């Protein structure tokens, strides 16, 4: 289940309400602490164990905060999504580099296809040989 959490700022206190889980509300002085508190509140209200609460999918919404906070949160979410995307792209490029070189394509051709340096392709291949 994906939990939707609305964040607001009251003075110096961050307040969170889980909109799709009645009774799950909490607060904290920092956003890092707030995430932990939100997960604890979800665990208590939804009767989840600690492991399930830690793995819960949470979507934070910053609609009731200053614009600069909302924009920063959007940038942070975009950066996190890009990091996940980059890891996936790196894994796929590594897999394809190995397949292409095994099929007899030159390191330079593989580098051109995957838009990476020939040195990086060589590193991938050397790592595959040593693994």
OpenMM code with the backbone's topology and positions (N, CA, C; nanometers):
from openmm import Vec3, app, unit

residues = "UNK UNK UNK UNK UNK UNK UNK UNK UNK UNK UNK UNK UNK UNK UNK UNK UNK UNK UNK UNK UNK UNK UNK UNK UNK UNK UNK UNK UNK UNK UNK UNK UNK UNK UNK UNK UNK UNK UNK UNK UNK UNK UNK UNK UNK UNK UNK UNK UNK UNK UNK UNK UNK UNK UNK UNK UNK UNK UNK UNK UNK UNK UNK UNK UNK UNK UNK UNK UNK UNK UNK UNK UNK UNK UNK UNK UNK UNK UNK UNK UNK UNK UNK UNK UNK UNK UNK UNK UNK UNK UNK UNK UNK UNK UNK UNK UNK UNK UNK UNK UNK UNK UNK UNK UNK UNK UNK UNK UNK UNK UNK UNK UNK UNK UNK UNK UNK UNK UNK UNK UNK UNK UNK UNK UNK UNK UNK UNK UNK UNK UNK".split()
positions = [
    Vec3(0.0851, -0.1185, 0.0000),
    Vec3(0.0000, 0.0000, 0.0000),
    Vec3(0.0894, 0.1245, 0.0000),
    Vec3(0.0494, 0.2211, -0.0758),
    Vec3(0.1208, 0.3487, -0.0807),
    Vec3(0.0507, 0.4453, 0.0142),
    Vec3(0.1268, 0.5016, 0.1056),
    Vec3(0.0721, 0.5963, 0.2016),
    Vec3(0.0982, 0.7386, 0.1524),
    Vec3(-0.0052, 0.8208, 0.1569),
    Vec3(0.0035, 0.9604, 0.1149),
    Vec3(0.0126, 1.0458, 0.2411),
    Vec3(0.1188, 1.1253, 0.2490),
    Vec3(0.1427, 1.2050, 0.3692),
    Vec3(0.1491, 1.3529, 0.3319),
    Vec3(0.0605, 1.4311, 0.3922),
    Vec3(0.0617, 1.5758, 0.3721),
    Vec3(0.1486, 1.6386, 0.4801),
    Vec3(0.2407, 1.7224, 0.4359),
    Vec3(0.3337, 1.7893, 0.5265),
    Vec3(0.2947, 1.9359, 0.5393),
    Vec3(0.2983, 1.9844, 0.6610),
    Vec3(0.2789, 2.1275, 0.6834),
    Vec3(0.3844, 2.1734, 0.7839),
    Vec3(0.3985, 2.3021, 0.7939),
    Vec3(0.4975, 2.3612, 0.8834),
    Vec3(0.4251, 2.4562, 0.9768),
    Vec3(0.4342, 2.4275, 1.1062),
    Vec3(0.3725, 2.5128, 1.2074),
    Vec3(0.4840, 2.5698, 1.2937),
    Vec3(0.5209, 2.6932, 1.2658),
    Vec3(0.6355, 2.7529, 1.3337),
    Vec3(0.7620, 2.6827, 1.2889),
    Vec3(0.8304, 2.6172, 1.3829),
    Vec3(0.9512, 2.5412, 1.3487),
    Vec3(0.9254, 2.3907, 1.3533),
    Vec3(0.7993, 2.3525, 1.3594),
    Vec3(0.7631, 2.2115, 1.3711),
    Vec3(0.7015, 2.1610, 1.2416),
    Vec3(0.7542, 2.0499, 1.1924),
    Vec3(0.6990, 1.9833, 1.0751),
    Vec3(0.5870, 1.8910, 1.1221),
    Vec3(0.4724, 1.9003, 1.0568),
    Vec3(0.3564, 1.8202, 1.0938),
    Vec3(0.3194, 1.7321, 0.9754),
    Vec3(0.2896, 1.6056, 1.0039),
    Vec3(0.2558, 1.5102, 0.8978),
    Vec3(0.1234, 1.4421, 0.9286),
    Vec3(0.0403, 1.4308, 0.8257),
    Vec3(-0.0857, 1.3584, 0.8356),
    Vec3(-0.0920, 1.2581, 0.7220),
    Vec3(-0.1118, 1.1317, 0.7575),
    Vec3(-0.1261, 1.0274, 0.6561),
    Vec3(-0.2714, 1.0318, 0.6123),
    Vec3(-0.2948, 1.0805, 0.4909),
    Vec3(-0.4316, 1.1085, 0.4474),
    Vec3(-0.5140, 0.9830, 0.4219),
    Vec3(-0.4492, 0.8731, 0.3906),
    Vec3(-0.5250, 0.7512, 0.3621),
    Vec3(-0.5109, 0.6466, 0.4732),
    Vec3(-0.4823, 0.6945, 0.5954),
    Vec3(-0.4767, 0.6057, 0.7117),
    Vec3(-0.5245, 0.6859, 0.8324),
    Vec3(-0.6510, 0.6725, 0.8619),
    Vec3(-0.7131, 0.7518, 0.9667),
    Vec3(-0.6403, 0.7345, 1.1000),
    Vec3(-0.6122, 0.8480, 1.1629),
    Vec3(-0.5485, 0.8473, 1.2935),
    Vec3(-0.3972, 0.8503, 1.2912),
    Vec3(-0.3374, 0.8502, 1.1732),
    Vec3(-0.1914, 0.8515, 1.1632),
    Vec3(-0.1436, 0.9945, 1.1415),
    Vec3(-0.1031, 1.0574, 1.2499),
    Vec3(-0.0528, 1.1947, 1.2488),
    Vec3(0.0700, 1.1992, 1.3388),
    Vec3(0.1627, 1.2864, 1.3069),
    Vec3(0.2807, 1.3017, 1.3909),
    Vec3(0.3488, 1.4345, 1.3615),
    Vec3(0.4548, 1.4630, 1.4339),
    Vec3(0.5289, 1.5874, 1.4135),
    Vec3(0.6739, 1.5658, 1.4541),
    Vec3(0.7600, 1.6587, 1.4105),
    Vec3(0.9021, 1.6538, 1.4467),
    Vec3(0.9651, 1.7893, 1.4182),
    Vec3(1.0853, 1.8087, 1.4704),
    Vec3(1.1586, 1.9332, 1.4484),
    Vec3(1.2389, 1.9311, 1.3192),
    Vec3(1.2654, 1.8106, 1.2648),
    Vec3(1.3402, 1.8010, 1.1389),
    Vec3(1.2706, 1.7022, 1.0461),
    Vec3(1.2932, 1.7198, 0.9166),
    Vec3(1.2311, 1.6295, 0.8193),
    Vec3(1.2863, 1.4881, 0.8291),
    Vec3(1.4136, 1.4744, 0.8615),
    Vec3(1.4718, 1.3410, 0.8769),
    Vec3(1.4021, 1.2673, 0.9910),
    Vec3(1.3825, 1.3357, 1.1015),
    Vec3(1.3108, 1.2755, 1.2142),
    Vec3(1.1653, 1.2505, 1.1785),
    Vec3(1.1078, 1.3403, 1.1012),
    Vec3(0.9673, 1.3266, 1.0658),
    Vec3(0.9422, 1.1983, 0.9885),
    Vec3(1.0307, 1.1624, 0.8970),
    Vec3(1.0122, 1.0377, 0.8219),
    Vec3(1.0067, 0.9189, 0.9176),
    Vec3(1.0969, 0.9155, 1.0141),
    Vec3(1.0980, 0.8065, 1.1120),
    Vec3(0.9679, 0.8056, 1.1924),
    Vec3(0.9226, 0.9238, 1.2341),
    Vec3(0.7986, 0.9344, 1.3110),
    Vec3(0.6777, 0.8918, 1.2275),
    Vec3(0.6777, 0.9297, 1.0994),
    Vec3(0.5679, 0.8898, 1.0102),
    Vec3(0.5629, 0.7380, 0.9998),
    Vec3(0.6772, 0.6757, 0.9805),
    Vec3(0.6820, 0.5294, 0.9700),
    Vec3(0.6368, 0.4633, 1.1000),
    Vec3(0.6745, 0.5218, 1.2129),
    Vec3(0.6285, 0.4692, 1.3420),
    Vec3(0.4770, 0.4820, 1.3549),
    Vec3(0.4226, 0.5972, 1.3151),
    Vec3(0.2775, 0.6181, 1.3226),
    Vec3(0.2039, 0.5196, 1.2326),
    Vec3(0.2555, 0.4979, 1.1130),
    Vec3(0.1947, 0.4012, 1.0211),
    Vec3(0.1993, 0.2618, 1.0823),
    Vec3(0.3123, 0.2262, 1.1417),
    Vec3(0.3264, 0.0940, 1.2034),
    Vec3(0.2235, 0.0734, 1.3134),
    Vec3(0.2039, 0.1745, 1.3967),
    Vec3(0.1095, 0.1626, 1.5078),
    Vec3(-0.0342, 0.1544, 1.4571),
    Vec3(-0.0724, 0.2477, 1.3709),
    Vec3(-0.2116, 0.2547, 1.3256),
    Vec3(-0.2471, 0.1378, 1.2339),
    Vec3(-0.1551, 0.0997, 1.1450),
    Vec3(-0.1830, -0.0092, 1.0499),
    Vec3(-0.1414, -0.1454, 1.1051),
    Vec3(-0.0864, -0.1481, 1.2259),
    Vec3(-0.0414, -0.2714, 1.2907),
    Vec3(0.0613, -0.3458, 1.2050),
    Vec3(0.1662, -0.2730, 1.1674),
    Vec3(0.2748, -0.3307, 1.0882),
    Vec3(0.3958, -0.3556, 1.1772),
    Vec3(0.4759, -0.4561, 1.1406),
    Vec3(0.6013, -0.4748, 1.2134),
    Vec3(0.7023, -0.3706, 1.1648),
    Vec3(0.8132, -0.3590, 1.2349),
    Vec3(0.9128, -0.2558, 1.2033),
    Vec3(0.9673, -0.2694, 1.0616),
    Vec3(0.9890, -0.3923, 1.0181),
    Vec3(1.0438, -0.4149, 0.8837),
    Vec3(0.9464, -0.3675, 0.7756),
    Vec3(0.8193, -0.3989, 0.7927),
    Vec3(0.7183, -0.3564, 0.6950),
    Vec3(0.7032, -0.2045, 0.6953),
    Vec3(0.7093, -0.1448, 0.8123),
    Vec3(0.6979, 0.0013, 0.8208),
    Vec3(0.8179, 0.0687, 0.7552),
    Vec3(0.9367, 0.0128, 0.7747),
    Vec3(1.0574, 0.0702, 0.7143),
    Vec3(1.0526, 0.0614, 0.5626),
    Vec3(0.9876, -0.0425, 0.5099),
    Vec3(0.9804, -0.0626, 0.3650),
    Vec3(0.8561, 0.0000, 0.3022),
    Vec3(0.7696, 0.0584, 0.3831),
    Vec3(0.6441, 0.1146, 0.3318),
    Vec3(0.6710, 0.2222, 0.2274),
    Vec3(0.5893, 0.2204, 0.1227),
    Vec3(0.6006, 0.3228, 0.0184),
    Vec3(0.5233, 0.4461, 0.0642),
    Vec3(0.5937, 0.5568, 0.0720),
    Vec3(0.5334, 0.6807, 0.1211),
    Vec3(0.5522, 0.7909, 0.0179),
    Vec3(0.4436, 0.8590, -0.0113),
    Vec3(0.4500, 0.9763, -0.0988),
    Vec3(0.4232, 1.0991, -0.0135),
    Vec3(0.5249, 1.1834, -0.0031),
    Vec3(0.5104, 1.3064, 0.0737),
    Vec3(0.4598, 1.4173, -0.0171),
    Vec3(0.3626, 1.4917, 0.0324),
    Vec3(0.3081, 1.6058, -0.0416),
    Vec3(0.3304, 1.7326, 0.0404),
    Vec3(0.3882, 1.8289, -0.0251),
    Vec3(0.4252, 1.9540, 0.0415),
    Vec3(0.3383, 2.0681, -0.0110),
    Vec3(0.2078, 2.0555, 0.0056),
    Vec3(0.1161, 2.1568, -0.0457),
    Vec3(0.0892, 2.2680, 0.0552),
    Vec3(0.1203, 2.2448, 0.1829),
    Vec3(0.0887, 2.3429, 0.2861),
    Vec3(0.2157, 2.3974, 0.3517),
    Vec3(0.3116, 2.4282, 0.2662),
    Vec3(0.4406, 2.4818, 0.3126),
    Vec3(0.4776, 2.5997, 0.2230),
    Vec3(0.5764, 2.6792, 0.2620),
    Vec3(0.6212, 2.7875, 0.1733),
    Vec3(0.6653, 2.7319, 0.0372),
    Vec3(0.6470, 2.8115, -0.0658),
    Vec3(0.6785, 2.7696, -0.2027),
    Vec3(0.8212, 2.7193, -0.2169),
    Vec3(0.9153, 2.7858, -0.1535),
    Vec3(1.0552, 2.7452, -0.1649),
    Vec3(1.0755, 2.6037, -0.1098),
    Vec3(1.0032, 2.5679, -0.0052),
    Vec3(1.0119, 2.4329, 0.0523),
    Vec3(0.9533, 2.3316, -0.0453),
    Vec3(0.8396, 2.3657, -0.1025),
    Vec3(0.7759, 2.2751, -0.1985),
    Vec3(0.8673, 2.2512, -0.3189),
    Vec3(0.9265, 2.3569, -0.3715),
    Vec3(1.0163, 2.3439, -0.4872),
    Vec3(1.1377, 2.2588, -0.4510),
    Vec3(1.1940, 2.2819, -0.3325),
    Vec3(1.3098, 2.2026, -0.2893),
    Vec3(1.2722, 2.0552, -0.2763),
    Vec3(1.1544, 2.0268, -0.2237),
    Vec3(1.1090, 1.8879, -0.2106),
    Vec3(1.0914, 1.8235, -0.3477),
    Vec3(1.0377, 1.8986, -0.4429),
    Vec3(1.0215, 1.8465, -0.5792),
    Vec3(1.1572, 1.8176, -0.6425),
    Vec3(1.2531, 1.9075, -0.6221),
    Vec3(1.3887, 1.8856, -0.6744),
    Vec3(1.4518, 1.7620, -0.6112),
    Vec3(1.4338, 1.7473, -0.4815),
    Vec3(1.4875, 1.6305, -0.4123),
    Vec3(1.4276, 1.5012, -0.4644),
    Vec3(1.2973, 1.5008, -0.4868),
    Vec3(1.2311, 1.3815, -0.5405),
    Vec3(1.2806, 1.3508, -0.6811),
    Vec3(1.3009, 1.4547, -0.7598),
    Vec3(1.3516, 1.4361, -0.8958),
    Vec3(1.4942, 1.3814, -0.8938),
    Vec3(1.5766, 1.4324, -0.8030),
    Vec3(1.7142, 1.3825, -0.7902),
    Vec3(1.7141, 1.2350, -0.7502),
    Vec3(1.6281, 1.1982, -0.6565),
    Vec3(1.6205, 1.0585, -0.6129),
    Vec3(1.5760, 0.9683, -0.7277),
    Vec3(1.4775, 1.0139, -0.8048),
    Vec3(1.4306, 0.9356, -0.9199),
    Vec3(1.5412, 0.9222, -1.0245),
    Vec3(1.6173, 1.0294, -1.0451),
    Vec3(1.7284, 1.0233, -1.1410),
    Vec3(1.8366, 0.9269, -1.0948),
    Vec3(1.8602, 0.9211, -0.9652),
    Vec3(1.9609, 0.8287, -0.9128),
    Vec3(1.9190, 0.6839, -0.9385),
    Vec3(1.7924, 0.6542, -0.9162),
    Vec3(1.7408, 0.5196, -0.9440),
    Vec3(1.7538, 0.4895, -1.0931),
    Vec3(1.7187, 0.5868, -1.1754),
    Vec3(1.7280, 0.5700, -1.3210),
    Vec3(1.8728, 0.5473, -1.3644),
    Vec3(1.9663, 0.6233, -1.3081),
    Vec3(2.1077, 0.6083, -1.3439),
    Vec3(2.1600, 0.4698, -1.3068),
    Vec3(2.1211, 0.4189, -1.1913),
    Vec3(2.1648, 0.2848, -1.1508),
    Vec3(2.1128, 0.1804, -1.2486),
    Vec3(1.9872, 0.1967, -1.2904),
    Vec3(1.9292, 0.1034, -1.3871),
    Vec3(2.0027, 0.1128, -1.5200),
    Vec3(2.0297, 0.2350, -1.5667),
    Vec3(2.1008, 0.2540, -1.6932),
    Vec3(2.2420, 0.1968, -1.6874),
    Vec3(2.3100, 0.2147, -1.5755),
    Vec3(2.4450, 0.1601, -1.5616),
    Vec3(2.4430, 0.0079, -1.5677),
    Vec3(2.3469, -0.0524, -1.4999),
    Vec3(2.3366, -0.1986, -1.5009),
    Vec3(2.3064, -0.2498, -1.6417),
    Vec3(2.2153, -0.1826, -1.7111),
    Vec3(2.1809, -0.2241, -1.8474),
    Vec3(2.2982, -0.2036, -1.9425),
    Vec3(2.3692, -0.0920, -1.9293),
    Vec3(2.4848, -0.0659, -2.0157),
    Vec3(2.5936, -0.1699, -1.9919),
    Vec3(2.6154, -0.2058, -1.8672),
    Vec3(2.7146, -0.3086, -1.8346),
    Vec3(2.6766, -0.4412, -1.8992),
    Vec3(2.5515, -0.4781, -1.8855),
    Vec3(2.5037, -0.6040, -1.9442),
    Vec3(2.5215, -0.6039, -2.0961),
    Vec3(2.4841, -0.4948, -2.1599),
    Vec3(2.4948, -0.4875, -2.3058),
    Vec3(2.6401, -0.4802, -2.3520),
    Vec3(2.7245, -0.4121, -2.2759),
    Vec3(2.8669, -0.4071, -2.3111),
    Vec3(2.9252, -0.5474, -2.3104),
    Vec3(2.8893, -0.6256, -2.2117),
    Vec3(2.9386, -0.7637, -2.2037),
    Vec3(2.8863, -0.8473, -2.3202),
    Vec3(2.7584, -0.8326, -2.3507),
    Vec3(2.6989, -0.9088, -2.4614),
    Vec3(2.7627, -0.8712, -2.5951),
    Vec3(2.7804, -0.7420, -2.6161),
    Vec3(2.8359, -0.6959, -2.7438),
    Vec3(2.9810, -0.7391, -2.7620),
    Vec3(3.0612, -0.7264, -2.6578),
    Vec3(3.2012, -0.7682, -2.6722),
    Vec3(3.2110, -0.9197, -2.6862),
    Vec3(3.1246, -0.9938, -2.6180),
    Vec3(3.1232, -1.1400, -2.6323),
    Vec3(3.0835, -1.1798, -2.7741),
    Vec3(3.0023, -1.0964, -2.8387),
    Vec3(2.9589, -1.1236, -2.9762),
    Vec3(3.0635, -1.0795, -3.0781),
    Vec3(3.1750, -1.0220, -3.0303),
    Vec3(3.2839, -0.9878, -3.1201),
    Vec3(3.2950, -0.8423, -3.1606),
    Vec3(3.2110, -0.7570, -3.1074),
    Vec3(3.2205, -0.6145, -3.1406),
    Vec3(3.3411, -0.5541, -3.0696),
    Vec3(3.4047, -0.4577, -3.1337),
    Vec3(3.5231, -0.3951, -3.0751),
    Vec3(3.4838, -0.3067, -2.9568),
    Vec3(3.5810, -0.2853, -2.8700),
    Vec3(3.5602, -0.1985, -2.7546),
    Vec3(3.5191, -0.0591, -2.8008),
    Vec3(3.5803, -0.0099, -2.9080),
    Vec3(3.5461, 0.1234, -2.9586),
    Vec3(3.4027, 0.1284, -3.0121),
    Vec3(3.3597, 0.0237, -3.0814),
    Vec3(3.2219, 0.0212, -3.1311),
    Vec3(3.1219, 0.0147, -3.0156),
    Vec3(3.1517, -0.0681, -2.9175),
    Vec3(3.0640, -0.0786, -2.8004),
    Vec3(3.0574, 0.0566, -2.7291),
    Vec3(3.1718, 0.1213, -2.7153),
    Vec3(3.1758, 0.2527, -2.6511),
    Vec3(3.0896, 0.3528, -2.7278),
    Vec3(3.0993, 0.3504, -2.8590),
    Vec3(3.0185, 0.4416, -2.9404),
    Vec3(2.8701, 0.4140, -2.9272),
    Vec3(2.8334, 0.2871, -2.9270),
    Vec3(2.6922, 0.2515, -2.9141),
    Vec3(2.6343, 0.2932, -2.7790),
    Vec3(2.7129, 0.2729, -2.6744),
    Vec3(2.6634, 0.2998, -2.5393),
    Vec3(2.6966, 0.4401, -2.4891),
    Vec3(2.7614, 0.5211, -2.5748),
    Vec3(2.7957, 0.6590, -2.5374),
    Vec3(2.8785, 0.6630, -2.4089),
    Vec3(2.9819, 0.5792, -2.4063),
    Vec3(3.0759, 0.5811, -2.2948),
    Vec3(3.2163, 0.5707, -2.3511),
    Vec3(3.3141, 0.5949, -2.2697),
    Vec3(3.4519, 0.5908, -2.3189),
    Vec3(3.4974, 0.4463, -2.3390),
    Vec3(3.5896, 0.4260, -2.4327),
    Vec3(3.6455, 0.2918, -2.4492),
    Vec3(3.7102, 0.2414, -2.3198),
    Vec3(3.7675, 0.3327, -2.2436),
    Vec3(3.8266, 0.2945, -2.1155),
    Vec3(3.7241, 0.2367, -2.0200),
    Vec3(3.6042, 0.2962, -2.0191),
    Vec3(3.4976, 0.2454, -1.9314),
    Vec3(3.4536, 0.1068, -1.9765),
    Vec3(3.4426, 0.0860, -2.1071),
    Vec3(3.4059, -0.0467, -2.1587),
    Vec3(3.5117, -0.1479, -2.1166),
    Vec3(3.6384, -0.1109, -2.1275),
    Vec3(3.7471, -0.2004, -2.0859),
    Vec3(3.7377, -0.2321, -1.9373),
    Vec3(3.7060, -0.1318, -1.8561),
    Vec3(3.6894, -0.1560, -1.7123),
    Vec3(3.5786, -0.2572, -1.6870),
    Vec3(3.4677, -0.2405, -1.7571),
    Vec3(3.3553, -0.3332, -1.7417),
    Vec3(3.3989, -0.4744, -1.7777),
    Vec3(3.4703, -0.4865, -1.8882),
    Vec3(3.5130, -0.6187, -1.9338),
    Vec3(3.6160, -0.6795, -1.8382),
    Vec3(3.7089, -0.5991, -1.7885),
    Vec3(3.8090, -0.6496, -1.6942),
    Vec3(3.7452, -0.6918, -1.5627),
    Vec3(3.6439, -0.6177, -1.5203),
    Vec3(3.5726, -0.6538, -1.3976),
    Vec3(3.4985, -0.7858, -1.4172),
    Vec3(3.4398, -0.8046, -1.5352),
    Vec3(3.3675, -0.9291, -1.5646),
    Vec3(3.4631, -1.0478, -1.5624),
    Vec3(3.5847, -1.0279, -1.6117),
    Vec3(3.6828, -1.1362, -1.6152),
    Vec3(3.7337, -1.1714, -1.4760),
    Vec3(3.7451, -1.0707, -1.3889),
    Vec3(3.7979, -1.0960, -1.2550),
    Vec3(3.6904, -1.1419, -1.1573),
    Vec3(3.5646, -1.1262, -1.1944),
    Vec3(3.4548, -1.1629, -1.1032),
    Vec3(3.4253, -1.3110, -1.1066),
] * unit.nanometer
topology = app.Topology()
chain = topology.addChain("A")
for resn in residues:
    res = topology.addResidue(resn, chain)
    for name in ("N", "CA", "C"):
        topology.addAtom(name, app.Element.getBySymbol(name[0]), res)
